[in-house]
Amino acid sequence: MKPNGAYKTDLAAVATISAGHPFRGRIDPTEGAETVVVQMRDTSPSGVDWTSSVRTEVAGRREPDWLRPGDILFPARGNVSQAVLIDESIGRLRAVAAPHFFLLRVVRSDVLPAYLAWWLNQEPAQRHLEQNAQSSTLVRNIARPVLEATPVVLPPLPRQEQIVALANAMQREEELLQRLRQTNHQIMTGLARDLLAD
């Protein structure tokens, strides 16, 4: 244990790790389907864009692993390995993760899912994944044992809550700045067009 009450463990000790839903072949949209499939393109550091997610039928004998608030999606392949938290915005949607995600579920009461998602996106965890990934010339693959062995530092719950609140505030600030930059760009474009019209 560290002086600040934090201790180090690995991901397998704090979360179950399973593969996304095993679709065979392409995931095609189905008119009127109830099930939403989260794919890589639907995720960003701020979460899942449910409006862009494909709706399709889910076949198979076993009941799908429906996503729920607190779940964490982690891409098994690709050059960006960012954990994405499923939050309350999922509402009543019946959703599954595409096969190229790992689905992480926290199994301990002293770990906040939002903190774990934040930690996995920080430099110590990212460095472990970078050093242990199997890379082809184009795409990086992360095997389950590599993800399971990712080091996790767990401070006490109140500290986890503080870190999550700070990360959320910084994320909102980043989004506001992005919107401000877009508005500024539109103002300048409009000004240039007005000058041209004159």
PyMOL commands that set and color helices and strands:
alter all, ss='L'
color gray80, all
select helices_A, chain A and resi 11-13+40-42+50-52+88-90+113-120+123-132+144-148+157-197
alter helices_A, ss='H'
color red, helices_A
select strands_A, chain A and resi 7-10+15-19+35-38+43-44+47-48+54-56+72-75+84-85+94-97+101-106+134-135+140-141+151-154
alter strands_A, ss='S'
color yellow, strands_A
deselect
rebuild
show_as cartoon
